[in-house]
Amino acid sequence: MLELEFPQSPETYLFTDAASEPLHPDRVTKLFEIARLAAGLPRIRLHDLRHTHATHLLQNGVHPKVVQERLGHATISTTMDIYSHVLPGLQETAAALVAAALDAD
């Protein structure tokens, strides 16, 4: 797995030029579009990758608090308000866990 090591803080920029200056968001969008076309991928916005990442994390059992922190949401309620629809089986899972716990006694 590829691991990127760089200092992370609110002041750290992900997209920079050779002098470590931040790229303008429009430039990042344009570079993404060029890369997408070169790879022959279907039309997708750069921001859609953020939603895809969050959705995959939640669907694969990553705790919502971790997803909140990765996305930089101020509260977990923001994350769950946006992404809870990708977890339709939560109520059924909770009921099954309670039933199993009661049956174990």
CYANA upper distance limits for C-alpha pairs under 8 A (distance plus 0.5 A):
  7 PRO  CA     12 THR  CA      7.54
  8 GLN  CA     12 THR  CA      6.10
 13 TYR  CA     22 PRO  CA      6.60
 14 LEU  CA     22 PRO  CA      8.38
 15 PHE  CA     22 PRO  CA      6.45
 15 PHE  CA     23 LEU  CA      6.28
 15 PHE  CA     28 VAL  CA      7.65
 16 THR  CA     20 SER  CA      5.49
 16 THR  CA     21 GLU  CA      5.61
 16 THR  CA     22 PRO  CA      4.81
 16 THR  CA     23 LEU  CA      5.60
 17 ASP  CA     21 GLU  CA      5.95
 17 ASP  CA     22 PRO  CA      6.95
 17 ASP  CA     23 LEU  CA      6.79
 23 LEU  CA     27 ARG  CA      6.87
 23 LEU  CA     28 VAL  CA      7.06
 24 HIS  CA     28 VAL  CA      7.08
 25 PRO  CA     29 THR  CA      6.73
 26 ASP  CA     30 LYS  CA      6.69
 27 ARG  CA     31 LEU  CA      6.64
 28 VAL  CA     32 PHE  CA      6.60
 29 THR  CA     33 GLU  CA      6.71
 29 THR  CA     46 LEU  CA      7.07
 30 LYS  CA     34 ILE  CA      6.79
 31 LEU  CA     35 ALA  CA      6.73
 32 PHE  CA     36 ARG  CA      6.51
 32 PHE  CA     46 LEU  CA      7.25
 33 GLU  CA     37 LEU  CA      6.65
 34 ILE  CA     38 ALA  CA      6.67
 35 ALA  CA     39 ALA  CA      6.64
 36 ARG  CA     40 GLY  CA      6.74
 36 ARG  CA     41 LEU  CA      5.96
 36 ARG  CA     42 PRO  CA      8.11
 36 ARG  CA     43 ARG  CA      8.21
 37 LEU  CA     41 LEU  CA      6.69
 44 ILE  CA     48 ASP  CA      6.95
 44 ILE  CA     49 LEU  CA      8.47
 45 ARG  CA     49 LEU  CA      7.74
 46 LEU  CA     50 ARG  CA      8.07
 47 HIS  CA     51 HIS  CA      7.55
 48 ASP  CA     52 THR  CA      6.67
 49 LEU  CA     53 HIS  CA      6.52
 50 ARG  CA     54 ALA  CA      6.82
 50 ARG  CA     71 LEU  CA      8.29
 51 HIS  CA     55 THR  CA      6.53
 52 THR  CA     56 HIS  CA      6.61
 53 HIS  CA     57 LEU  CA      6.72
 54 ALA  CA     58 LEU  CA      6.77
 54 ALA  CA     67 VAL  CA      6.79
 54 ALA  CA     71 LEU  CA      8.15
 54 ALA  CA     83 TYR  CA      8.22
 55 THR  CA     59 GLN  CA      6.55
 55 THR  CA     83 TYR  CA      7.41
 55 THR  CA     86 VAL  CA      7.09
 56 HIS  CA     60 ASN  CA      6.55
 57 LEU  CA     61 GLY  CA      7.06
 57 LEU  CA     62 VAL  CA      5.77
 57 LEU  CA     67 VAL  CA      7.45
 58 LEU  CA     62 VAL  CA      5.69
 58 LEU  CA     63 HIS  CA      7.38
 58 LEU  CA     64 PRO  CA      7.17
 58 LEU  CA     67 VAL  CA      7.85
 58 LEU  CA     86 VAL  CA      7.92
 58 LEU  CA     87 LEU  CA      7.80
 59 GLN  CA     86 VAL  CA      7.29
 59 GLN  CA     87 LEU  CA      7.13
 62 VAL  CA     66 VAL  CA      7.32
 62 VAL  CA     67 VAL  CA      7.57
 63 HIS  CA     67 VAL  CA      7.15
 64 PRO  CA     68 GLN  CA      6.53
 64 PRO  CA     76 ILE  CA      7.47
 64 PRO  CA     79 THR  CA      7.83
 64 PRO  CA     80 MET  CA      7.80
 65 LYS  CA     69 GLU  CA      6.76
 65 LYS  CA     76 ILE  CA      6.53
 66 VAL  CA     70 ARG  CA      6.68
 67 VAL  CA     71 LEU  CA      6.62
 67 VAL  CA     79 THR  CA      8.00
 68 GLN  CA     72 GLY  CA      6.47
 68 GLN  CA     73 HIS  CA      5.82
 68 GLN  CA     74 ALA  CA      8.19
 68 GLN  CA     75 THR  CA      7.52
 68 GLN  CA     76 ILE  CA      6.10
 68 GLN  CA     78 THR  CA      8.50
 68 GLN  CA     79 THR  CA      6.15
 69 GLU  CA     73 HIS  CA      6.94
 73 HIS  CA     78 THR  CA      6.99
 73 HIS  CA     79 THR  CA      7.06
 74 ALA  CA     78 THR  CA      7.82
 75 THR  CA     79 THR  CA      7.53
 76 ILE  CA     80 MET  CA      6.72
 77 SER  CA     81 ASP  CA      6.34
 78 THR  CA     82 ILE  CA      6.84
 79 THR  CA     83 TYR  CA      6.50
 79 THR  CA     84 SER  CA      8.29
 80 MET  CA     84 SER  CA      5.33
 83 TYR  CA     87 LEU  CA      8.25
 84 SER  CA     88 PRO  CA      7.97
 89 GLY  CA     93 THR  CA      6.55
 90 LEU  CA     94 ALA  CA      6.62
 91 GLN  CA     95 ALA  CA      6.68
 92 GLU  CA     96 ALA  CA      6.66
 93 THR  CA     97 LEU  CA      6.71
 94 ALA  CA     98 VAL  CA      6.79
 95 ALA  CA     99 ALA  CA      6.61
 96 ALA  CA    100 ALA  CA      6.54
 97 LEU  CA    101 ALA  CA      6.64
 98 VAL  CA    102 LEU  CA      6.69
 99 ALA  CA    103 ASP  CA      6.61
100 ALA  CA    104 ALA  CA      6.66
101 ALA  CA    105 ASP  CA      7.44
